[in-house]
Amino acid sequence: MFSGVVRRFPRSRCWSSWASVLLGGGQPLLDELQTDQWPVQAGHRAARCTGVALSVAAGLLGACLPGTGARIIALVGGPCTEGPGTIVSKDLSEPVRSHKDLDKDAASYFKKAVKFYDSFAKQLVSQGHVLDLFASALDQVGVAEMKVAVERTGGLVVLAESFGHSVFKDSFKRVFEDGEQSLGLCFNGMLEITCSKDIKIQGVIGPCTSLEKKGPNVADTVIGEGNTMAWKMCGLDKSTCLTVLFDLSSTERSNVPGAANPQLYLQFLTSYQDTDGKMLLRVTTVTRRWVDSAVSAEELVQGFDQETAAVVMARLTSLKMETEEGFDATRWLDRNLIRLCSKFGDYRKDDPSSFTLNPCFSLFPQFMFNLRRSQFVQVFNNSPDETAYFRMLLNRENITNAAVMIQPSLISYSFNSLPQPALLDVASIAADRILLLDSYFSIVIFHGMTIAQWRNMGYQNQPEHQAFAQLLRAPQDDAQMIIQERFPVPRVVVCDQHGSQARFLLAKLNPSATYNNASNIAAGSDVIFTDDVSLQVFFEHLQRLAVQS
């Protein structure tokens, strides 16, 4: 009965009607929702049964639309304290689990909740449905536990401080927008890979689920979603990006006599359902030549994509940190970087000063330096929910966006020149300069000391200082352009030099000037109070270790 009623209405009509209700009149109806009036006992958390609610929603969708693309949008404002999926008790004296609790296996609810959401993910995948998570609370709500269900169904995830925050409100609106601002949401996707017999597929990292389709090209070693040649993507959009890992170590490769550089082939078959219910199939075939690096590595070197390699390393590191007990991410990254520099660098043995790196690899050590310092590796000062949120977006976004998460971009604005890229270094700070930092999750507009003083004195409001008004406006306009193209909508931080929120910028900069060498800094610049090594010191150590016999 339900199925017949639902199929009377095309999904695109329902989607646009829902959007008009939410966004019509310029003020979303969400603003009219009131706080639950059910009394909460003093010293206790609210009774919240998130797992049960999601199970009911999945059951209803399974009965009405089995096998047809659909989404469950979960708006979660607090931790689950009742029933399956519970992450903490109702007693406020018990804190929500931290990274230290997870490392010590002291989070009593964690494994049970993850097991529940793992089975819940399997139910959604079998139905072809998606779980989207909008978590809005100052405390943790259970994103770390729900990660498996969101990621395996290809759902969207947004983490904000409250439902009134612009990060939530603007991101939620974007889900229902059409035209150029549309996210391009699609349903019931499937990826199938076929390749040459010498190549084995180890697995995929990203928003998908293994379909356990065995074949001759399935590798014994599993990484991510493996043991298969096909994957289900219940939800995908125009920025969805998966990492496929292959095993090329097979020694069974056969060369046709007299044929130089025989070809290898990879074919990706991607099928999905658009919002009108139409099934589409895209076939991408790639061919490359086998290169024997022992004979000549030049062709291999010229084809090295530094940004893509950095993103793959970040995704692989995040996966290992979640799945391998006692995994030392920093040491693993350092060891692999040293091996790469030793193999492809040009140097004399035991002479660090002779070390040079091909331009095709020159940026990769810098990416690794910033990855070591990023929120993906250094989880200190982040909650498990925040870490899960960062990693989910890292695993699903395209290379350009993921590279910005690892190594933020910095643009400088001044009277002396047009806006231009600046070094991600504390030396880029100047009293008469404005900096725009884009770290994907947040955008920071940083005013130098002199700029901030002039602004506070109102110079921008005086006709004779229109150039200063334009200088203040330029980073604001550029920030808005970034925001319009991004999902989730990033947090915008406007701060001044020596102000409390300047930490959002300083935390991302290379600490070339610290309290240890403060006497060498230029006037109007800044220092970073840290014991972390600078990029220069990191390079010096890398060169010394790479040239060792």
ABEGO torsion letter per residue (X at the ends): XAAAAAAABBAAAAAAAAAAAAABGGBBAAAABBBBABBBBBGBBBBBBAAAAAAAAAAAAAAABBGBBBBBBBBBABBBABEBGBABBABAABBBBBAAAAAAGABAAAAAAAAAAAAAAAAAAAAGBBBBBBBBBABBAGAAAAAAAAAAAGBBBBBBABAABAAAAAAAAAAABBEAABAGBBBGBBBBBBBBAABBBAEBBEBBBBAGBBBAABBABBBEBBGBABBBBABBBAABBBBBBBBAABAABBBBBGBBGBBBBBBBBBBBBBAAGBBBBBBBBBBBBBBBAAABAAAAAAABBAAAAAAAAAAAAAAAAAABBGBBAAAAAAAAAAAAAAAABBBBBGBAAABBBBAAAAAAAAAAAAAAABAAABABGBBAAAAAAAAAAAAABBAAAAAAAABBBBBBBBAABBBBBBBBBAAABBAABBBBBBAGABBBBBBBAAAAAAAAAGAAABAAAAAAAAAAAAAAAAAAAAAAABOBBBBBBBBBBGBAAAAAAAAABBBABBAAAAAABBBGBBBBBBABBBAAAAAAAAAAAAABX
